[in-house]
Amino acid sequence: MATKEKNIWILLIFILSGLVVGGLLGELASRVSWLWWLSYSQSFGLENPIVLDLSVVKITFALMFKISVSSIIGMVLAIFIYKKI
């Protein structure tokens, strides 16, 4: 049972690293004229943060996702590499 949970955490790390590396490569590809399509992205989430003011503590909630073509490709490659290992 412990190995299955470990594998899920490793898969999550692979997916997150694939998203980050893919997003970075997409930003770099935006400077190349024939690779512009890799940087095409869509953002969604809370544009204006939600503020909870309790007079003693002020808490701000915000969450924004930016998904690009290259980050999706990076995620798919990360899952493929995970399955090969």
Secondary structure as a PSIPRED ss2 file (coil, helix, strand):
# PSIPRED VFORMAT (PSIPRED V4.0)

   1 M C   1.000  0.000  0.000
   2 A H   0.000  1.000  0.000
   3 T H   0.000  1.000  0.000
   4 K H   0.000  1.000  0.000
   5 E H   0.000  1.000  0.000
   6 K H   0.000  1.000  0.000
   7 N H   0.000  1.000  0.000
   8 I H   0.000  1.000  0.000
   9 W H   0.000  1.000  0.000
  10 I H   0.000  1.000  0.000
  11 L H   0.000  1.000  0.000
  12 L H   0.000  1.000  0.000
  13 I H   0.000  1.000  0.000
  14 F H   0.000  1.000  0.000
  15 I H   0.000  1.000  0.000
  16 L H   0.000  1.000  0.000
  17 S H   0.000  1.000  0.000
  18 G H   0.000  1.000  0.000
  19 L H   0.000  1.000  0.000
  20 V H   0.000  1.000  0.000
  21 V H   0.000  1.000  0.000
  22 G H   0.000  1.000  0.000
  23 G H   0.000  1.000  0.000
  24 L H   0.000  1.000  0.000
  25 L H   0.000  1.000  0.000
  26 G H   0.000  1.000  0.000
  27 E H   0.000  1.000  0.000
  28 L H   0.000  1.000  0.000
  29 A H   0.000  1.000  0.000
  30 S C   1.000  0.000  0.000
  31 R C   1.000  0.000  0.000
  32 V C   1.000  0.000  0.000
  33 S H   0.000  1.000  0.000
  34 W H   0.000  1.000  0.000
  35 L H   0.000  1.000  0.000
  36 W H   0.000  1.000  0.000
  37 W H   0.000  1.000  0.000
  38 L H   0.000  1.000  0.000
  39 S H   0.000  1.000  0.000
  40 Y C   1.000  0.000  0.000
  41 S E   0.000  0.000  1.000
  42 Q E   0.000  0.000  1.000
  43 S E   0.000  0.000  1.000
  44 F E   0.000  0.000  1.000
  45 G E   0.000  0.000  1.000
  46 L C   1.000  0.000  0.000
  47 E C   1.000  0.000  0.000
  48 N C   1.000  0.000  0.000
  49 P C   1.000  0.000  0.000
  50 I E   0.000  0.000  1.000
  51 V E   0.000  0.000  1.000
  52 L E   0.000  0.000  1.000
  53 D E   0.000  0.000  1.000
  54 L C   1.000  0.000  0.000
  55 S C   1.000  0.000  0.000
  56 V C   1.000  0.000  0.000
  57 V C   1.000  0.000  0.000
  58 K E   0.000  0.000  1.000
  59 I E   0.000  0.000  1.000
  60 T E   0.000  0.000  1.000
  61 F E   0.000  0.000  1.000
  62 A C   1.000  0.000  0.000
  63 L C   1.000  0.000  0.000
  64 M E   0.000  0.000  1.000
  65 F E   0.000  0.000  1.000
  66 K E   0.000  0.000  1.000
  67 I E   0.000  0.000  1.000
  68 S E   0.000  0.000  1.000
  69 V H   0.000  1.000  0.000
  70 S H   0.000  1.000  0.000
  71 S H   0.000  1.000  0.000
  72 I H   0.000  1.000  0.000
  73 I H   0.000  1.000  0.000
  74 G H   0.000  1.000  0.000
  75 M H   0.000  1.000  0.000
  76 V H   0.000  1.000  0.000
  77 L H   0.000  1.000  0.000
  78 A H   0.000  1.000  0.000
  79 I H   0.000  1.000  0.000
  80 F H   0.000  1.000  0.000
  81 I H   0.000  1.000  0.000
  82 Y H   0.000  1.000  0.000
  83 K H   0.000  1.000  0.000
  84 K H   0.000  1.000  0.000
  85 I C   1.000  0.000  0.000
